[in-house]
């Protein structure tokens, strides 16, 4: 009997008590599925990043201008993260006071808050670094063919997306491991599933705080630079807005990278983790006293997210065209990758939902169809 069939067979039998048998129980398999999906995302992001780095960097002028933008974005983000670190330090102390002195919340909440902000900041920083390195390479590739420019731009963008989902999912799986398996393994009282999911939700607050700084700070910076480029560069000195001779244009591009790449990455990280954790928390709350169904509802969003990563990576490789393709063909290639991934994830959702929740026929169909409707809405 395979590991999957064993896991499914054992999962069908509801244990009399909350049995925590480390990674050898039925739900250890689904935890490993989540870890595997997150690891694949991070590995594939690294592969795309290394591939992008070896692409031709373009003319000396392209390299020079891209270097200005990269340096400015790096300096800005370093300064911003110093301020964010002070903010997180203050909130950590406040949460620690509430947890260890007033004892009004879980002792794990302060650490969950910090980890959410840390991983969110990492996702944004990796995305910004990739974007600033890929900009001149994309321009150089587009000079040779539209397809080459598309491949560099799309796979560099995939680094951001895969980093977000990889770091987000691995953060969730690690926190579940700590709270569900490690805490009782160290001799402490096992935590109920309701407390575990609520505690895990708290690192979403850390991710949201980091996203706020990145999005708002970067947005203010880029808008100020944009106005400066318009008023001073164009009006007073007659330099076109997008001319590299206009210093405000460099600052404007720095702001775009900080706000629309690093900020967007932090924002997506928060949304991605929040949706998974909220679904898990609601699933646990929906089946009070039914341990098997609680565990199934908790792992379902994580399993779907993990399999979604695998299918999304497959979809990325479907985006390709001929070297002499037109703009219309490039858009068709993008649509092909999205359509293939969406259909595959929809089919996989039925399979995963059946394996985890097949004992509840009405619940199985309702949950599966809610995911399908969400996919359809996003696709449309």
GIHU-V209188 format. One record per pair of residues at least 12 apart in sequence whose ideal C-beta (glycine too) atoms are under 10 Angstrom apart, sorted by the first residue. I is the first residue (numbers start at 1). J is the second residue. Records with the same first field share a line. If there is no record, write none. Layout:
BEGIN
I=J + J
END
This chain:
BEGIN
3=28 + 29 + 32
4=29 + 30 + 33 + 355
5=355
6=26 + 29
7=25 + 26 + 27 + 28 + 29 + 30 + 32 + 33 + 355 + 356
8=26 + 29 + 354 + 355 + 356 + 358
9=26
10=25 + 26 + 27 + 29 + 292
11=25 + 26 + 27 + 29 + 30 + 292 + 295 + 296 + 299 + 355 + 356 + 357 + 358 + 359
12=26 + 292 + 355 + 358 + 359
13=26 + 292 + 359
14=290 + 291 + 292 + 293 + 294 + 295 + 359
15=291 + 292 + 295
16=291
17=190 + 291
18=180 + 184 + 190 + 191 + 192 + 193 + 291 + 294 + 295
19=190 + 291
20=180 + 181 + 182 + 183 + 184 + 185 + 190 + 191
21=181
22=177 + 180 + 181 + 182 + 184 + 185
23=35 + 177 + 181
25=181 + 295
26=292 + 295 + 296 + 299 + 356
27=176 + 180 + 181 + 292 + 295 + 296 + 298 + 299 + 356
28=177 + 181
29=299 + 303
30=173 + 295 + 296 + 298 + 299 + 300 + 302 + 303 + 306 + 352 + 355 + 356
31=173 + 176 + 177 + 180 + 181 + 299 + 302 + 303
32=173 + 306
33=173 + 299 + 302 + 303 + 305 + 306 + 307 + 310 + 352
34=169 + 170 + 172 + 173 + 174 + 176 + 177 + 276 + 299 + 301 + 302 + 303 + 305 + 306 + 307 + 309
35=169 + 170 + 173 + 174 + 177 + 302 + 306
36=169 + 173 + 306 + 307 + 309 + 310
37=165 + 166 + 169 + 170 + 173 + 302 + 303 + 304 + 305 + 306 + 307 + 308 + 309 + 310 + 312 + 313
38=162 + 165 + 166 + 167 + 168 + 169 + 170 + 171 + 172 + 173 + 174 + 302 + 305 + 306 + 309
39=166 + 169 + 170 + 173 + 306 + 309
40=162 + 165 + 166 + 169 + 306 + 309 + 310 + 312 + 313
41=158 + 161 + 162 + 163 + 164 + 165 + 166 + 167 + 168 + 169 + 170 + 305 + 306 + 308 + 309 + 310 + 312 + 313
42=126 + 162 + 163 + 165 + 166 + 167 + 169 + 170 + 309
43=162 + 166 + 313
44=155 + 158 + 159 + 162 + 163 + 166 + 309 + 310 + 312 + 313 + 316 + 317
45=126 + 127 + 130 + 155 + 158 + 159 + 160 + 161 + 162 + 163 + 164 + 165 + 166 + 167 + 313
46=126 + 159 + 162 + 163 + 166
47=155 + 159 + 162 + 313
48=130 + 134 + 152 + 154 + 155 + 156 + 157 + 158 + 159 + 160 + 161 + 162 + 163 + 313 + 316
49=126 + 129 + 130 + 133 + 134 + 155 + 156 + 158 + 159 + 162 + 163
50=159
51=151 + 152 + 155 + 156 + 159
52=130 + 133 + 134 + 137 + 138 + 141 + 151 + 152 + 153 + 155 + 156 + 158 + 159
53=130 + 133 + 134 + 137 + 156
54=137
55=133 + 134 + 136 + 137 + 138 + 140 + 141 + 148 + 151 + 152 + 155 + 156
56=136 + 137 + 140 + 141 + 143 + 144 + 148 + 152
57=133 + 136 + 137 + 139 + 140
58=135 + 136 + 137 + 138 + 139 + 140 + 141 + 142 + 143
59=136 + 139 + 140 + 143
61=136 + 244
62=135 + 136 + 137 + 138 + 139 + 140 + 143 + 244
63=136 + 137 + 140
64=136 + 244
65=135 + 136 + 139 + 244 + 249 + 250 + 253
66=132 + 133 + 134 + 135 + 136 + 137 + 138 + 139 + 253
67=132 + 136
68=132 + 244 + 247 + 249 + 250 + 251 + 253 + 254
69=131 + 132 + 135 + 136 + 244 + 249 + 250 + 251 + 252 + 253 + 254 + 255 + 256 + 257
70=128 + 129 + 131 + 132 + 133 + 135 + 136 + 253 + 254 + 257
71=132 + 250 + 254
72=132 + 221 + 225 + 250 + 251 + 253 + 254 + 255 + 257 + 258
73=125 + 128 + 129 + 131 + 132 + 218 + 253 + 254 + 255 + 256 + 257 + 258 + 261 + 262
74=125 + 128 + 129 + 132 + 254 + 257 + 258
75=254
76=128 + 217 + 218 + 221 + 251 + 254 + 255 + 257 + 258 + 259 + 262
77=121 + 124 + 125 + 128 + 129 + 214 + 217 + 218 + 254 + 257 + 258 + 262 + 263
78=125
79=217
80=121 + 124 + 210 + 213 + 214 + 217 + 218 + 221 + 258 + 262 + 263
81=121 + 124 + 125 + 210 + 213 + 214 + 262
83=213 + 217
84=117 + 120 + 121 + 209 + 210 + 212 + 213 + 214 + 217 + 266
85=117 + 118 + 121
87=117 + 209 + 210 + 212 + 213
88=113 + 114 + 116 + 117 + 118 + 121 + 206 + 209 + 210 + 213
89=114
91=110 + 113 + 114 + 117 + 205 + 206 + 209
92=109 + 110 + 111 + 113 + 114 + 117 + 206
93=110
94=110 + 113
95=107 + 109 + 110 + 111 + 112 + 113 + 114 + 202 + 205 + 206
96=109 + 110 + 111 + 113
97=110
98=110
99=111
105=198 + 199 + 202
106=179 + 191 + 195 + 196 + 198 + 199 + 202
107=188 + 199
108=175 + 178 + 179 + 183 + 191 + 195 + 196 + 199 + 200 + 202 + 203
109=198 + 199 + 200 + 201 + 202 + 203 + 205 + 206
110=202 + 206
111=175 + 178 + 199 + 202 + 203 + 206
112=171 + 175 + 178 + 179 + 199 + 200 + 201 + 202 + 203 + 204 + 205 + 206
113=202 + 203 + 204 + 205 + 206 + 207 + 209
114=203 + 206
115=171 + 174 + 175 + 202 + 203 + 206 + 207
116=168 + 171 + 175 + 200 + 201 + 202 + 203 + 204 + 205 + 206 + 207 + 208 + 209 + 210 + 211 + 269 + 270 + 273 + 274
117=203 + 205 + 206 + 207 + 208 + 209 + 210 + 211 + 213 + 266 + 270
118=167 + 171 + 203 + 206 + 207 + 210
119=163 + 164 + 166 + 167 + 168 + 170 + 171 + 172 + 174 + 203 + 206 + 207 + 210 + 266 + 269 + 273
120=164 + 167 + 168 + 171 + 203 + 204 + 206 + 207 + 208 + 209 + 210 + 211 + 213 + 214 + 265 + 266 + 267 + 268 + 269 + 270 + 273
121=206 + 207 + 210 + 211 + 213 + 214 + 262 + 265 + 266 + 269
122=163 + 164 + 167 + 171 + 210 + 265 + 266 + 269
123=160 + 161 + 162 + 163 + 164 + 165 + 166 + 167 + 168 + 171 + 207 + 210 + 211 + 214 + 262 + 264 + 265 + 266 + 267 + 268 + 269 + 270 + 272
124=160 + 163 + 164 + 210 + 211 + 213 + 214 + 215 + 218 + 258 + 261 + 262 + 263 + 264 + 265 + 266 + 267 + 268 + 269
125=163 + 214 + 261 + 262 + 265 + 266
126=159 + 160 + 162 + 163 + 164 + 166 + 167 + 261 + 262 + 265
127=156 + 157 + 159 + 160 + 161 + 162 + 163 + 164 + 257 + 260 + 261 + 262 + 263 + 264 + 265 + 266 + 268 + 269
128=160 + 214 + 218 + 254 + 257 + 258 + 259 + 260 + 261 + 262 + 263 + 264 + 265
129=159 + 160 + 257 + 261 + 262
130=155 + 156 + 157 + 158 + 159 + 160 + 163 + 261 + 265
131=153 + 156 + 157 + 159 + 160 + 256 + 257 + 260 + 261 + 262 + 265
132=253 + 254 + 257 + 261
133=156 + 159
134=152 + 153 + 155 + 156 + 157 + 159
135=152 + 153 + 156 + 253 + 257
136=152
137=149 + 152 + 153 + 156
138=150 + 151 + 152 + 153 + 154 + 156 + 157
139=152 + 153
140=152
141=153
144=323
145=321 + 322 + 323 + 324 + 325
146=321 + 322 + 323 + 324 + 325 + 326 + 327 + 329 + 330
147=319 + 320 + 321 + 322 + 323 + 324 + 325 + 329 + 330 + 333
148=323
149=330
150=319 + 320 + 321 + 325 + 327 + 329 + 330 + 331 + 333 + 334
151=319 + 320 + 321 + 333
154=316 + 319 + 320 + 330 + 333 + 334 + 337
155=316 + 317 + 319
157=261 + 316
158=312 + 313 + 315 + 316 + 317 + 319 + 337
159=265
160=261 + 262 + 264 + 265 + 268
161=265 + 268 + 272 + 309 + 312 + 316
162=309 + 312 + 313 + 316
163=265 + 268 + 269
164=264 + 265 + 266 + 267 + 268 + 269 + 270 + 271 + 272 + 273
165=268 + 269 + 272 + 273 + 276 + 305 + 306 + 308 + 309 + 312
166=309
167=265 + 269 + 272 + 273
168=203 + 204 + 207 + 268 + 269 + 270 + 271 + 272 + 273 + 274 + 275 + 276 + 277 + 305
169=272 + 273 + 276 + 302 + 305 + 306 + 308 + 309
171=200 + 203 + 207 + 269 + 273
172=200 + 203 + 204 + 272 + 273 + 276 + 277 + 280 + 301 + 302 + 305
173=302 + 306
175=196 + 199 + 200 + 202 + 203 + 277
176=196 + 197 + 200 + 280 + 298 + 299 + 302
178=191 + 196 + 199 + 200
179=191 + 193 + 195 + 196 + 197 + 199 + 200
180=193 + 196 + 200 + 295 + 298
183=196
192=284 + 294
193=280 + 281 + 283 + 284 + 285 + 287 + 288 + 291 + 294 + 295 + 297 + 298
194=281 + 284 + 285 + 288 + 294
195=284
196=280 + 281 + 284 + 298
197=277 + 278 + 279 + 280 + 281 + 282 + 283 + 284 + 285 + 294 + 297 + 298
198=277 + 281 + 284 + 285
199=277
200=273 + 276 + 277 + 280 + 281 + 298
201=273 + 274 + 277 + 278 + 280 + 281
202=277
203=270 + 273 + 274 + 277
204=269 + 270 + 271 + 272 + 273 + 274 + 275 + 276 + 277 + 278
205=270 + 274
206=270 + 273
207=266 + 267 + 268 + 269 + 270 + 271 + 272 + 273 + 274
208=266 + 267 + 269 + 270 + 271 + 273 + 274
209=266 + 270
210=262 + 263 + 265 + 266 + 267 + 269 + 270
211=262 + 263 + 264 + 265 + 266 + 267 + 268 + 269 + 270 + 271
212=263 + 266 + 267 + 270
213=263 + 266
214=258 + 259 + 261 + 262 + 263 + 264 + 265 + 266 + 267 + 269
215=258 + 259 + 260 + 262 + 263 + 264 + 265 + 266 + 267 + 270
216=259 + 263
217=255 + 258 + 259 + 262 + 263
218=254 + 255 + 256 + 257 + 258 + 259 + 260 + 261 + 262 + 263 + 264 + 266
219=255 + 256 + 258 + 259 + 260 + 263
220=255 + 259
221=251 + 252 + 254 + 255 + 256 + 258 + 259
222=251 + 252 + 253 + 254 + 255 + 256 + 257 + 258 + 259 + 260 + 263
223=252 + 255 + 259
224=248 + 251 + 252 + 255
225=247 + 248 + 249 + 250 + 251 + 252 + 253 + 254 + 255 + 256
226=241 + 248 + 249 + 251 + 252 + 255 + 256
227=248 + 252
228=246 + 247 + 248 + 249 + 251 + 252
229=241 + 242 + 243 + 246 + 247 + 248 + 249 + 250 + 251 + 252 + 253
230=246 + 248 + 252
231=248
232=246 + 247 + 248
233=245 + 246 + 247 + 248 + 249 + 252
234=246 + 248
272=305
273=305
275=301 + 305 + 374
276=300 + 301 + 302 + 304 + 305
277=298 + 301 + 302
278=301
279=297 + 298 + 300 + 301 + 302 + 304 + 305 + 367 + 370 + 371
280=294 + 297 + 298 + 299 + 300 + 301 + 302
281=297 + 298
282=297 + 298 + 301
283=295 + 296 + 297 + 298 + 299 + 300 + 301 + 357 + 363 + 367
284=297 + 298
285=297
286=363 + 367
287=357 + 360 + 363
290=359 + 360
292=356 + 357 + 359 + 360
293=356 + 357 + 359 + 360 + 363
295=356
296=353 + 355 + 356 + 357 + 358 + 359 + 360 + 363 + 364 + 367
297=356 + 357 + 360 + 363 + 367
298=356
299=352 + 356
300=349 + 352 + 353 + 355 + 356 + 357 + 367 + 368 + 371
301=352 + 367 + 371
303=348 + 349 + 351 + 352 + 353 + 355 + 356
304=345 + 348 + 349 + 351 + 352 + 353 + 356 + 367 + 368 + 371
305=345
306=352
307=344 + 345 + 348 + 349 + 351 + 352
308=341 + 342 + 344 + 345 + 348 + 349 + 352 + 371 + 375
309=345
310=341 + 344 + 345 + 348
311=340 + 341 + 342 + 343 + 344 + 345 + 346 + 347 + 348
312=337 + 338 + 340 + 341 + 342 + 344 + 345
313=341
314=337 + 340 + 341 + 344
315=336 + 337 + 338 + 339 + 340 + 341 + 342 + 343 + 344 + 345
316=337 + 341
317=337 + 340
318=333 + 334 + 336 + 337 + 338 + 339 + 340 + 341
319=332 + 333 + 334 + 335 + 336 + 337 + 338 + 340
320=333 + 336 + 337
321=333 + 334 + 336
338=378 + 379
339=379
341=375 + 379
342=372 + 375 + 376 + 378 + 379
343=375 + 379
345=371 + 372 + 375
346=368 + 371 + 372 + 375 + 376 + 379
347=372
348=371
349=367 + 368 + 369 + 370 + 371 + 372 + 374 + 375
350=364 + 365 + 368 + 369 + 371 + 372
351=368
352=367 + 368 + 371
353=365 + 366 + 367 + 368 + 369 + 370 + 371 + 372
354=368
END
